[in-house]
Amino acid sequence: QAEKKEVNNANYTEQYVTDQVLRQILLGENLLEVVYPDISIDTDNEFCPRCNYYLSDDDVVAGWSAGNSQEYKTECPNCLTKFVPHFCVQSTLPSFVGSRGPSSALFCERLSPWVLKKELRSVISGGIEDLLSPEWRERESKNAVLWWNLILSFMRYRFPFTFLLQGSFSSSLIAPTPDDEENLDATI
């Protein structure tokens, strides 16, 4: 599983990000490992239910209907069958609650960015503070699925996600790194 994570990270880093953004992305990935020891997010196990064609992460994303917040399915590039893609999250954290209870894997429906946006709007009534709270994502499996979809999307598109972990720590996580502060001072 560690190899899969490294392969996925290699694909993700093909997209250019500045050094400052990359540091924030890596900080988020490291903090995710602190909060969820031995975290594994497996997106490399998707087969078409009709033709058994293996879909890569890129195939799943390419099969989504762009801009359609009503479409929960992807399309197989081989036989054009539409189906709901999934991914799996696992951690050795004793309190991690998966699909079959504590310490089990969490099987999640994979949501397109448009569906994810729609679903988040429907469940977050109290603003972003709800989303940042570990209790929110642990309270209901739908919330956990939405939160992990956010993490997965931010990782795929190389966006910093440290703020999503804010509720897991007592002190502020959103602060410039020392190098960023020096660069900021030099430009002022």
ZABABA-58472 format. One line per field, with one value per residue (C-alpha): residue number from 1; y, x, z. Coordinates in pm, 1 decimal, m for minus. Each point is the difference from the previous one (the first is absolute). Example, Ala and Ser with C-alpha at 12.3 -4.5 7.8 and 13.67 -1.06 7.14 Angstrom:
BEGIN
pos = [1; 2]
py = [m450.0; 344.0]
px = [1230.0; 137.0]
pz = [780.0; m66.0]
% end
This chain:
BEGIN
pos = [1; 2; 3; 4; 5; 6; 7; 8; 9; 10; 11; 12; 13; 14; 15; 16; 17; 18; 19; 20; 21; 22; 23; 24; 25; 26; 27; 28; 29; 30; 31; 32; 33; 34; 35; 36; 37; 38; 39; 40; 41; 42; 43; 44; 45; 46; 47; 48; 49; 50; 51; 52; 53; 54; 55; 56; 57; 58; 59; 60; 61; 62; 63; 64; 65; 66; 67; 68; 69; 70; 71; 72; 73; 74; 75; 76; 77; 78; 79; 80; 81; 82; 83; 84; 85; 86; 87; 88; 89; 90; 91; 92; 93; 94; 95; 96; 97; 98; 99; 100; 101; 102; 103; 104; 105; 106; 107; 108; 109; 110; 111; 112; 113; 114; 115; 116; 117; 118; 119; 120; 121; 122; 123; 124; 125; 126; 127; 128; 129; 130; 131; 132; 133; 134; 135; 136; 137; 138; 139; 140; 141; 142; 143; 144; 145; 146; 147; 148; 149; 150; 151; 152; 153; 154; 155; 156; 157; 158; 159; 160; 161; 162; 163; 164; 165; 166; 167; 168; 169; 170; 171; 172; 173; 174; 175; 176; 177; 178; 179; 180; 181; 182; 183; 184; 185; 186; 187; 188]
py = [0.0; 233.6; m50.0; 103.4; 317.8; 84.4; m70.2; 221.6; 276.8; m25.2; 51.4; 288.6; 182.6; 11.6; 307.0; 306.1; 174.7; 262.9; m99.6; 180.1; m183.1; m331.1; 51.3; 55.6; m308.8; m212.9; 145.7; m103.0; m350.8; m34.5; 130.8; m239.1; m281.6; 137.1; 13.3; m333.4; m226.8; m227.8; 169.5; m167.5; 150.3; m257.3; 127.2; m266.6; m277.9; 102.2; m247.6; 43.9; m216.9; m91.3; m75.4; m26.2; 263.9; 153.9; 374.6; 212.5; 305.2; 212.0; m222.4; 49.3; 376.7; 10.9; m195.2; 263.0; 236.8; 339.6; 251.3; m245.3; 0.3; m259.8; m272.7; m229.4; m243.1; m25.2; m163.4; m297.5; 98.9; m357.7; m81.8; 338.8; m146.3; 256.0; m98.2; 157.9; m15.8; m69.2; 37.8; m138.1; 171.0; m189.4; 101.5; m179.5; 266.5; m202.5; 244.6; 1.2; m105.9; m164.8; m143.5; m304.2; 175.4; 97.0; m86.4; m111.4; 155.8; 279.9; m62.5; 327.0; 94.8; 210.5; 334.6; 239.9; 356.0; 117.5; m265.0; 55.2; 372.4; m67.9; m259.6; 219.8; 288.8; m226.9; m118.7; 300.2; 235.9; 145.6; 114.2; m136.0; m48.2; m315.1; m139.2; 64.2; m183.0; m363.5; m65.2; 105.9; m257.3; m269.6; 68.0; m144.9; m220.8; 238.5; 278.3; m223.4; m86.8; 369.0; 93.8; m274.8; 100.3; 352.1; m129.1; m219.1; 286.5; 241.4; m258.6; m79.0; 361.5; 95.9; 248.5; 56.9; m158.8; 70.6; 209.7; m310.7; m148.1; 314.5; m149.3; m291.1; 228.8; 245.1; 264.8; 179.9; m188.1; 275.2; 207.1; 83.8; m217.3; 184.6; 5.2; 150.5; 274.4; 87.3; 17.3; 215.3; 240.7; 22.6; 100.7; 268.8]
px = [0.0; 291.5; 105.0; m347.8; 16.5; 340.3; m121.8; m304.0; 216.4; 232.7; m299.5; m126.4; 334.0; 0.1; m220.0; 213.1; m31.2; 226.7; 247.4; m208.4; m317.2; 186.4; 123.5; m359.9; m117.9; 274.0; m79.8; m364.4; 100.6; 229.8; m265.4; m253.9; 239.8; 25.7; m378.9; m58.4; 306.9; 83.3; m264.8; m76.3; m230.7; m43.0; m136.9; 175.3; m255.7; m278.4; m131.8; m297.8; m286.3; m99.7; 324.0; 246.0; 224.5; 248.5; m56.0; 291.5; m61.4; 24.9; m258.7; m244.0; 44.4; m24.4; m326.9; m180.1; m246.7; 168.0; m207.8; m283.6; m81.3; m274.4; 219.1; 158.2; 137.6; 310.2; 17.1; 213.8; 224.4; m16.4; m373.9; m156.1; m189.4; m76.1; 58.6; 76.3; 374.7; 137.3; 315.3; 115.0; 153.2; 183.3; 193.3; 145.5; m149.4; m200.0; m291.2; m17.5; m353.6; m41.2; m293.6; m15.4; 66.7; 314.0; 338.8; m148.6; 51.0; m230.2; m142.2; m101.0; m186.1; 233.0; m160.6; 75.4; 89.1; m346.9; m187.3; 228.9; m77.2; m374.6; 14.3; 211.8; m243.0; m285.7; 160.9; 195.2; m244.9; 229.8; 273.1; 349.5; 43.4; m214.2; 225.6; 315.9; m129.7; 113.1; m333.3; m187.0; 178.4; m33.6; m367.9; m140.2; 146.9; m125.9; 206.3; 308.1; m48.0; m30.1; 306.4; 215.4; m118.5; 118.7; 339.0; 29.1; m97.6; 242.6; 278.3; m80.6; m9.1; 297.9; m180.5; 118.8; m247.5; 159.7; m302.6; m221.6; 201.4; m28.9; m255.6; 232.1; 257.4; m34.5; 229.1; m30.2; 126.8; m53.2; 315.1; 275.2; 308.4; 323.8; 121.4; m331.1; 26.0; 353.1; m112.6; m296.8; 229.1; 234.3; m285.4; m141.9]
pz = [0.0; 64.3; m363.1; m119.6; 208.7; m145.8; m353.6; 55.2; 146.8; m301.9; m231.3; 208.6; 0.2; m379.9; 40.7; 65.0; 334.8; 151.8; 270.5; 264.3; m102.2; m17.6; 357.8; 114.1; m190.2; 156.9; 342.8; m46.9; m106.7; 301.9; 239.6; m151.1; 89.8; 355.9; 40.9; m179.3; 48.5; m293.0; m211.8; m329.9; m261.6; m275.2; m331.9; m205.8; 28.3; m238.0; m254.2; m229.7; 130.4; m356.6; m188.4; 292.4; m161.3; 246.2; 36.2; 112.2; 215.0; m316.7; m174.3; 288.2; m13.5; m380.6; 16.7; 207.1; m168.2; 29.6; 193.3; 72.7; 372.3; m48.3; m149.4; 259.2; m256.9; m212.3; m339.0; m94.3; m293.1; m130.8; m10.2; 92.9; 296.6; 268.4; 364.4; 336.0; 70.0; 347.8; 203.5; 333.0; 304.2; 275.6; 310.4; 300.1; 229.0; 257.2; m12.1; m382.6; m92.5; m336.5; m188.4; 230.2; 328.3; 193.5; m150.7; m332.4; m343.8; m110.5; m347.2; m162.9; m313.0; m214.3; m76.1; m281.6; 106.2; m109.0; 197.1; 299.1; m1.6; m13.3; 279.2; 226.2; m40.6; 105.0; 326.0; 124.1; 158.6; 265.1; m238.5; m43.3; 375.6; m27.5; m270.3; 201.7; 304.9; 39.5; 173.2; m317.2; m215.8; 267.9; 74.9; m320.5; m272.7; m271.3; 157.4; 7.5; m367.0; m90.3; 206.9; m151.6; m348.2; 79.8; 113.7; m310.1; m233.3; 163.2; m28.8; m362.9; m111.8; 222.0; 224.1; 357.8; 241.8; 336.9; 99.1; m22.5; 288.8; 215.4; 240.4; 78.6; 165.9; 288.0; m152.0; m333.3; m304.2; m251.3; 22.4; m247.7; 16.1; 97.6; m362.5; m112.2; 261.7; m115.5; m363.8; 100.5; 189.0; m300.1; m234.4; 228.0]
% end
